[in-house]
Amino acid sequence: MKSRYSLCKIALLSSISFISCYSNAASPAMPNVITIATQAWPPYQIENGDKQYGYAIEALECVMTSIKQDYRVEFVPWGRAQSGTALGTYDGFFSASKHTGRDEYAILSDTFIEQKWSFYLHKDSTLATDLNTLQTKAVFGSRKHSNTLFWLQDNGFKNIHKFNHVDDLVKLLVNRRIDAIMENEILFNNALYHADVKSDTFIKVDNIEKPLGVYFGKRFLNQYPSFLGKFNQATQQCRFSQDNNES
């Protein structure tokens, strides 16, 4: 989204001229344009040429429109989105769920985008699906830099192999090169649809809900301390859930 122009006033103070600039797009307490990094993550975030769309893109647009805030979304590798926010290259990243490692350099907004995590095993798996067995005996696949990976690592899962995309995980699980994955239900079902794989190929075990929001960098929030409260208030009317989307 393009930013609105800025207005500048030239004044004289103690015989020294200075220029003060302010944006007509926001109050002095608000930024002119916010840069938020994201990854290609269908059906949440998709970039096709000059078009950006998806569940999360639309929810973010709803919030930013509500608070009249200009912004742009940049699609980059997920690891770079996070490290760039820590360094101040980006003002924030999304869609993201809470993790203590991310809390060191950024603050998560109120969550407003649905995410449910479930375990998936091949239907012919002979492994028990209790948590202890999955932790100690299952060979897992997980996406690099993802919060699903961090959760598995933090919760005592012993054998995890890292891959770039959920599409890789689906292929490996279909071919039984790995025993299990833990993945976002919407993301996993979307990958199955595009791979023309039936959902009954897998055993699904419900795990937890981990709703998504925007992680704003502490560097950015230190500069604009009133921004997060305004953003959070607007999320109440911009929530995405699969149930609402299908109604």
SULPESUL-V362340 format. One record per pair of residues at least 4 apart in sequence whose C-alpha atoms are under 6 Angstrom apart, sorted by the first residue. I is the first residue (numbers start at 1). J is the second residue. D is the distance in Angstrom with one decimal. If there is no record, write none. Layout:
BEGIN
i-><I,I>
j-><J,J>
d-><D,D>
END
This chain:
BEGIN
i-><1,1,3,4,6,6,7,7,7,8,8,9,9,10,10,11,11,12,12,26,33,33,34,35,35,35,35,35,36,36,36,36,36,37,37,37,37,37,38,38,38,39,39,39,39,40,40,41,42,43,44,44,44,45,45,45,46,46,46,47,47,53,59,61,62,63,63,64,64,79,80,81,84,84,85,85,85,85,85,86,91,91,91,92,92,92,93,93,94,95,95,95,96,96,97,102,103,105,106,106,106,106,107,107,108,108,109,109,110,111,111,111,112,112,113,113,113,113,114,114,115,115,115,116,116,116,116,117,117,117,117,117,118,118,118,118,118,119,119,119,119,120,120,120,120,121,121,121,122,122,123,123,123,133,134,135,136,138,139,139,139,140,140,140,140,140,141,141,141,141,142,142,143,143,143,143,144,144,144,147,152,153,167,172,172,172,173,184,192,192,218,221,228>
j-><71,72,70,25,22,23,21,22,23,20,21,19,20,18,19,17,18,16,17,30,70,71,71,71,72,73,90,91,73,90,91,92,93,73,74,75,81,93,75,93,94,75,76,77,78,45,46,45,46,54,54,55,56,54,56,57,52,53,54,51,52,57,238,65,238,234,235,68,69,145,84,93,89,90,89,90,91,92,217,105,216,217,220,215,216,217,214,215,214,212,213,214,212,213,212,106,107,218,215,216,217,218,215,216,214,215,213,214,232,211,212,213,213,239,211,212,239,240,211,241,209,210,211,184,185,209,210,183,184,207,208,209,182,183,205,206,207,181,182,204,205,180,181,203,204,180,202,203,202,203,201,202,203,137,138,157,158,179,159,178,179,160,178,179,180,181,160,161,162,181,149,162,162,163,164,165,162,163,164,151,157,157,191,176,177,178,178,188,196,197,222,225,232>
d-><5.9,5.4,5.8,6.0,5.8,4.3,5.7,5.6,6.0,5.6,4.1,5.8,5.4,6.0,4.7,5.9,5.9,5.8,4.6,5.7,4.9,4.8,4.4,5.8,5.1,6.0,5.5,5.4,4.9,5.9,5.7,4.8,5.2,5.7,4.8,5.9,5.2,4.6,5.0,5.6,5.4,5.1,5.5,5.8,5.3,5.5,5.4,4.9,5.6,5.4,4.6,4.6,4.8,4.8,6.0,5.8,5.6,5.3,5.7,5.7,4.5,5.4,5.6,5.9,5.8,5.5,5.8,5.8,5.1,5.7,5.5,6.0,4.9,5.6,5.8,4.7,5.8,5.4,5.5,5.4,5.9,5.6,5.6,5.3,4.1,5.3,5.8,5.4,4.7,5.6,5.6,5.9,5.0,5.5,4.7,6.0,5.8,5.7,5.8,5.3,4.1,4.9,5.3,5.4,5.7,4.2,5.6,5.4,5.5,5.7,5.0,4.3,5.8,4.7,5.7,4.9,5.9,4.9,4.9,5.0,6.0,5.3,4.7,5.5,5.8,4.3,5.8,5.3,4.7,5.6,5.4,5.9,5.5,5.7,5.5,4.5,4.8,5.7,4.3,5.8,4.9,5.5,5.4,5.5,4.8,4.6,5.4,5.0,4.5,5.9,5.5,4.6,5.2,5.5,4.9,4.2,5.8,5.5,5.2,5.4,5.0,4.7,5.9,5.9,4.9,5.3,5.6,4.8,5.9,5.3,5.6,5.1,5.6,5.0,5.4,5.9,5.5,5.7,5.7,6.0,5.4,5.8,6.0,5.9,5.0,6.0,5.5,6.0,5.9,5.0,5.9,5.1,6.0>
END
